[in-house]
Amino acid sequence: MILHPTVIANLLAAYIGSGMVLYAVFYGVQILRHWDIQSGHELQLVLERKTYLISTLLSYVFGLQLLSLFLYIFTADSLTPLFVGAMCAAGTLNVDSFGYPTLVLKIFNFILAGLWLVLNYADNQGYDYPLIKKKYLLLAVVAPFILLETILESAYFLSMKADVITSCCGSLFSSERVTGIGSEIASLPALPMMWIFYSTMFCTLLCGIFFYMKGLGGYLYAALSLLMFIISLVSIVSFISLYIYELPTHHCPFCIIMEEYNYIGYLLYILLFGAVVSGIGVGALLPFRQVESLQAMLGGFIRNLALTSVILYAAFTAMVSYEIVSSSLVIAYEVVY
């Protein structure tokens, strides 16, 4: 293992988070089996006291889980000088077979952790904890993925060897030679992807605004929000990165977080991840609008989630559009008649 401060920080965060999640799952199982708000039994009183502690604990743990994604990418980028061939986080994540699977799992867990926080906030607004079993059922689903992430992340950092020669982002995200998913995405034609990106974003924003104003189409907006998230990630590799780098062959989604590009990648990714979590949160909470103890607040909270998601997606689109318009790169497209 490479003893680097950020590596140690990543592993400590992973181990602490996993330990706290296991602790919470232990009591969560008891809550799922024995929770009865109408009961005055001693076990119910113990569970009610425990849920205060566990909810607070998990709020910090899942908040740390959200930050750990960006810490992981920052760590991979900061380790670049240690590996021959690496020019950014893309190369560092490729030094062994665990780097990219860990990244994918962190993205997945980011969304799940965000949804748990949304569900927990809504549950805490009800006097009778109406969603308590739902959120601990979600916790039971999230916990194995958190543990798997910790295992993969540990394997990634512990398997690192400084004498490894890795690949640079130019070969991993090359449109010339399709040898992996990164190259396949990079080889997608820029103009059609631009049309897909802007047309899907227009539909997503329109649906979100309609739901905010009329309260209709919430499930559709949640689905479009997830679809837009995936399309945006593909678009960053396919064409957005080209305009930021002002190079027609540089498709790397990691170099945009570097200082020479004013760390714009971090802002783009924060906007994008915030938008998808709040957007999917709309669909996650819609089934509970008729819960008696939540009726007074949940409708407004869901609409605010939709508005937050719309604003974040709009800000992401505005930043992307500014980079395209202000870029000196001009991509010529061949028109076939």
C-alpha positions as CSV (number, residue, x, y, z in Angstrom):
1,M,0.0,0.0,0.0
2,I,1.1,3.6,-0.7
3,L,1.1,5.5,2.6
4,H,-0.3,8.7,1.4
5,P,-2.4,11.0,3.7
6,T,-5.4,10.9,1.3
7,V,-5.3,7.1,1.0
8,I,-5.3,6.8,4.8
9,A,-8.2,9.3,5.0
10,N,-10.2,7.3,2.4
11,L,-9.7,4.0,4.2
12,L,-10.5,5.5,7.7
13,A,-13.7,7.0,6.3
14,A,-14.6,3.7,4.7
15,Y,-14.0,1.6,7.8
16,I,-15.7,4.0,10.2
17,G,-18.7,4.3,7.9
18,S,-19.0,0.5,7.4
19,G,-18.8,0.0,11.2
20,M,-21.5,2.5,11.9
21,V,-23.7,1.1,9.2
22,L,-23.4,-2.4,10.7
23,Y,-24.3,-1.0,14.1
24,A,-27.3,0.7,12.6
25,V,-28.4,-2.4,10.7
26,F,-28.4,-4.5,13.9
27,Y,-31.0,-2.2,15.5
28,G,-32.7,-1.6,12.2
29,V,-33.6,-5.3,12.0
30,Q,-35.1,-5.1,15.4
31,I,-37.1,-2.0,14.4
32,L,-38.4,-3.8,11.3
33,R,-39.5,-6.8,13.4
34,H,-40.8,-5.2,16.5
35,W,-41.7,-1.5,15.9
36,D,-45.2,-0.6,17.0
37,I,-45.8,3.0,17.8
38,Q,-49.1,2.1,19.6
39,S,-47.3,-0.2,22.0
40,G,-46.1,0.8,25.5
41,H,-43.9,-2.3,25.8
42,E,-40.4,-1.8,27.2
43,L,-38.8,-3.0,23.9
44,Q,-40.7,-0.3,22.0
45,L,-39.5,2.4,24.4
46,V,-35.9,1.2,23.9
47,L,-36.3,1.2,20.1
48,E,-37.8,4.7,20.2
49,R,-34.8,6.0,22.1
50,K,-32.4,4.1,19.9
51,T,-33.9,5.5,16.7
52,Y,-32.9,9.0,17.7
53,L,-29.3,8.0,18.0
54,I,-29.2,5.8,14.9
55,S,-30.9,8.4,12.7
56,T,-28.4,11.1,13.8
57,L,-25.5,8.7,13.4
58,L,-26.6,7.6,9.9
59,S,-27.1,11.2,8.8
60,Y,-23.4,11.9,9.4
61,V,-22.4,8.5,8.0
62,F,-24.3,9.0,4.7
63,G,-23.2,12.6,4.6
64,L,-19.6,11.3,4.8
65,Q,-20.6,8.7,2.1
66,L,-21.5,11.6,-0.3
67,L,-18.2,13.3,0.4
68,S,-16.2,10.1,0.0
69,L,-16.9,10.0,-3.8
70,F,-15.2,13.3,-4.3
71,L,-12.4,12.4,-1.8
72,Y,-11.8,9.2,-3.8
73,I,-11.5,11.0,-7.1
74,F,-9.3,13.7,-5.5
75,T,-7.0,11.0,-4.0
76,A,-6.7,9.2,-7.4
77,D,-5.8,12.5,-9.0
78,S,-3.3,13.4,-6.3
79,L,-1.5,10.1,-6.7
80,T,-0.9,10.6,-10.4
81,P,2.9,11.6,-10.1
82,L,3.6,8.2,-8.4
83,F,2.7,6.1,-11.4
84,V,4.5,5.9,-14.8
85,G,2.0,6.6,-17.6
86,A,-0.7,8.3,-15.4
87,M,-1.6,11.8,-16.3
88,C,-4.7,12.2,-14.2
89,A,-7.1,10.1,-12.1
90,A,-8.0,8.0,-15.1
91,G,-4.5,6.4,-15.1
92,T,-4.4,6.0,-11.3
93,L,-7.7,4.2,-11.2
94,N,-6.3,1.8,-13.8
95,V,-3.2,0.7,-11.7
96,D,-5.1,-2.4,-10.6
97,S,-8.4,-4.1,-11.3
98,F,-10.3,-2.6,-8.4
99,G,-10.1,1.1,-9.1
100,Y,-12.9,1.6,-11.6
101,P,-15.3,-1.0,-9.9
102,T,-14.9,1.0,-6.7
103,L,-15.7,4.2,-8.5
104,V,-18.9,2.8,-10.1
105,L,-20.0,1.4,-6.7
106,K,-19.3,4.8,-5.0
107,I,-21.5,6.5,-7.6
108,F,-24.3,4.0,-7.0
109,N,-23.9,4.3,-3.2
110,F,-23.9,8.1,-3.5
111,I,-27.4,8.0,-5.0
112,L,-28.7,5.4,-2.4
113,A,-27.2,7.4,0.5
114,G,-28.8,10.6,-0.8
115,L,-32.2,8.9,-1.1
116,W,-31.9,7.6,2.5
117,L,-31.2,11.1,3.7
118,V,-34.2,12.4,1.8
119,L,-36.4,9.6,3.3
120,N,-35.0,10.2,6.8
121,Y,-35.7,13.9,6.7
122,A,-39.3,13.3,5.6
123,D,-39.8,10.7,8.3
124,N,-38.5,13.0,11.0
125,Q,-41.2,15.5,10.2
126,G,-44.0,13.1,11.2
127,Y,-44.9,12.9,14.9
128,D,-45.3,9.1,14.6
129,Y,-42.3,8.2,12.5
130,P,-44.5,7.0,9.6
131,L,-41.6,6.0,7.3
132,I,-39.4,4.4,9.9
133,K,-39.7,0.9,8.6
134,K,-39.3,2.1,5.0
135,K,-36.0,3.9,5.7
136,Y,-34.6,0.9,7.7
137,L,-35.6,-1.4,4.9
138,L,-33.7,0.9,2.5
139,L,-30.8,0.8,5.0
140,A,-30.8,-3.0,4.8
141,V,-30.6,-2.7,1.0
142,V,-27.8,-0.1,1.1
143,A,-25.6,-1.8,3.8
144,P,-24.3,-4.7,1.6
145,F,-23.3,-2.2,-1.1
146,I,-21.5,0.0,1.5
147,L,-19.6,-3.1,2.8
148,L,-18.7,-4.2,-0.7
149,E,-17.5,-0.7,-1.5
150,T,-15.2,-0.8,1.5
151,I,-13.8,-4.2,0.5
152,L,-13.1,-3.1,-3.1
153,E,-11.7,0.2,-2.0
154,S,-9.4,-1.6,0.5
155,A,-8.3,-4.0,-2.2
156,Y,-7.6,-1.1,-4.6
157,F,-5.4,0.9,-2.2
158,L,-3.7,-2.2,-0.7
159,S,-2.8,-3.6,-4.1
160,M,-1.1,-0.4,-5.3
161,K,2.5,-0.7,-6.3
162,A,4.5,2.3,-7.3
163,D,6.4,0.4,-10.0
164,V,3.3,-0.3,-12.0
165,I,3.1,1.2,-15.5
166,T,-0.4,2.3,-16.2
167,S,-2.4,3.8,-19.1
168,C,-3.0,7.5,-19.6
169,C,-6.4,8.9,-20.2
170,G,-5.6,9.4,-23.9
171,S,-5.6,5.6,-24.4
172,L,-8.4,4.8,-22.0
173,F,-10.8,7.4,-23.5
174,S,-9.7,7.3,-27.2
175,S,-12.2,7.5,-30.0
176,E,-9.6,6.0,-32.4
177,R,-9.4,2.5,-31.0
178,V,-12.5,1.1,-29.3
179,T,-11.1,-1.3,-26.6
180,G,-13.3,-0.5,-23.6
181,I,-16.4,1.3,-22.4
182,G,-14.5,4.6,-22.1
183,S,-13.4,4.4,-25.8
184,E,-16.9,3.3,-26.9
185,I,-18.4,6.4,-25.3
186,A,-15.7,8.6,-26.6
187,S,-16.3,7.3,-30.1
188,L,-20.0,8.4,-30.1
189,P,-20.5,11.2,-32.6
190,A,-20.5,14.6,-30.9
191,L,-23.3,16.3,-32.8
192,P,-26.0,13.6,-32.3
193,M,-25.0,13.4,-28.6
194,M,-25.3,17.1,-28.3
195,W,-28.9,16.9,-29.7
196,I,-29.7,14.1,-27.4
197,F,-28.3,16.0,-24.4
198,Y,-30.2,19.2,-25.0
199,S,-33.5,17.7,-26.1
200,T,-33.6,15.3,-23.1
201,M,-32.6,18.2,-20.8
202,F,-35.4,20.4,-22.2
203,C,-37.9,17.6,-21.6
204,T,-36.6,17.0,-18.1
205,L,-36.7,20.7,-17.1
206,L,-40.1,21.1,-18.6
207,C,-41.5,18.1,-16.8
208,G,-39.9,19.3,-13.5
209,I,-41.4,22.7,-13.8
210,F,-44.8,21.3,-14.7
211,F,-44.7,19.0,-11.6
212,Y,-43.7,21.9,-9.4
213,M,-46.5,24.1,-10.6
214,K,-49.3,21.4,-11.1
215,G,-48.2,18.5,-8.9
216,L,-48.5,16.1,-11.8
217,G,-46.0,13.9,-13.5
218,G,-43.7,13.3,-10.5
219,Y,-42.8,9.7,-11.3
220,L,-42.1,10.7,-14.9
221,Y,-39.8,13.5,-13.6
222,A,-37.9,11.0,-11.4
223,A,-37.4,8.7,-14.3
224,L,-36.3,11.5,-16.6
225,S,-33.9,12.8,-13.9
226,L,-32.2,9.4,-13.7
227,L,-32.0,9.2,-17.5
228,M,-30.6,12.7,-17.7
229,F,-28.0,11.9,-15.2
230,I,-26.8,8.9,-17.3
231,I,-26.9,11.0,-20.6
232,S,-25.0,13.8,-18.9
233,L,-22.2,11.5,-17.8
234,V,-22.0,10.1,-21.3
235,S,-22.0,13.6,-22.8
236,I,-19.1,14.7,-20.7
237,V,-17.0,12.1,-22.3
238,S,-18.5,12.4,-25.8
239,F,-18.5,16.1,-26.4
240,I,-18.5,18.4,-23.3
241,S,-14.9,17.6,-22.4
242,L,-13.8,18.5,-26.0
243,Y,-14.9,22.1,-25.6
244,I,-13.4,22.5,-22.1
245,Y,-10.0,21.2,-23.3
246,E,-10.4,22.8,-26.7
247,L,-9.0,19.6,-28.2
248,P,-11.0,17.4,-30.6
249,T,-9.3,14.2,-29.3
250,H,-9.3,14.7,-25.5
251,H,-12.3,13.0,-24.0
252,C,-11.2,12.4,-20.4
253,P,-13.8,13.0,-17.7
254,F,-11.2,13.4,-15.0
255,C,-8.8,16.1,-16.3
256,I,-11.6,18.6,-16.0
257,I,-11.1,18.5,-12.2
258,M,-7.5,19.7,-12.5
259,E,-6.2,23.2,-11.6
260,E,-5.5,24.1,-15.2
261,Y,-9.2,23.9,-15.9
262,N,-10.1,25.8,-12.8
263,Y,-11.5,22.7,-11.1
264,I,-14.6,23.1,-13.2
265,G,-15.2,19.4,-13.1
266,Y,-15.9,19.3,-9.4
267,L,-18.6,21.9,-9.8
268,L,-20.2,20.1,-12.8
269,Y,-20.3,16.8,-10.9
270,I,-21.6,18.4,-7.7
271,L,-24.5,19.9,-9.7
272,L,-25.2,16.7,-11.6
273,F,-25.2,14.4,-8.5
274,G,-27.3,16.9,-6.5
275,A,-29.8,17.1,-9.3
276,V,-30.2,13.3,-9.7
277,V,-30.6,12.7,-5.9
278,S,-33.2,15.4,-5.5
279,G,-34.9,14.3,-8.7
280,I,-35.2,10.6,-7.8
281,G,-36.2,11.7,-4.3
282,V,-39.4,13.1,-5.8
283,G,-40.4,9.6,-7.0
284,A,-39.3,8.0,-3.8
285,L,-41.6,10.2,-1.6
286,L,-44.7,10.4,-3.8
287,P,-46.3,7.2,-2.5
288,F,-46.4,8.7,1.0
289,R,-48.2,11.9,0.3
290,Q,-51.4,10.6,1.9
291,V,-49.8,9.6,5.2
292,E,-51.8,11.5,7.8
293,S,-48.9,12.9,9.8
294,L,-47.0,14.0,6.7
295,Q,-49.8,15.6,4.7
296,A,-49.2,19.1,6.0
297,M,-45.5,19.2,4.8
298,L,-44.7,16.4,2.4
299,G,-46.4,17.9,-0.7
300,G,-44.4,21.1,-0.4
301,F,-41.2,19.3,0.4
302,I,-41.5,17.1,-2.7
303,R,-42.2,20.1,-4.9
304,N,-39.1,21.8,-3.4
305,L,-37.1,18.7,-4.2
306,A,-38.3,19.0,-7.8
307,L,-37.4,22.7,-7.9
308,T,-34.0,22.0,-6.5
309,S,-33.3,19.3,-9.1
310,V,-34.5,21.6,-11.9
311,I,-32.3,24.5,-10.7
312,L,-29.3,22.2,-10.4
313,Y,-29.8,20.7,-13.9
314,A,-30.4,24.2,-15.3
315,A,-27.2,25.4,-13.7
316,F,-25.3,22.4,-15.1
317,T,-26.7,23.0,-18.6
318,A,-25.8,26.7,-18.3
319,M,-22.2,25.9,-17.4
320,V,-21.9,23.4,-20.2
321,S,-23.4,25.8,-22.7
322,Y,-21.0,28.6,-21.6
323,E,-18.0,26.3,-22.1
324,I,-19.2,25.4,-25.6
325,V,-19.9,29.0,-26.6
326,S,-16.8,30.4,-25.2
327,S,-14.5,27.7,-26.4
328,S,-12.2,28.3,-29.3
329,L,-12.8,24.7,-30.5
330,V,-14.9,24.4,-33.7
331,I,-15.9,20.9,-34.6
332,A,-16.6,20.5,-38.3
333,Y,-19.3,18.0,-39.2
334,E,-19.6,16.3,-42.5
335,V,-23.0,16.6,-44.1
336,V,-24.0,13.8,-46.4
337,Y,-26.8,14.3,-48.9
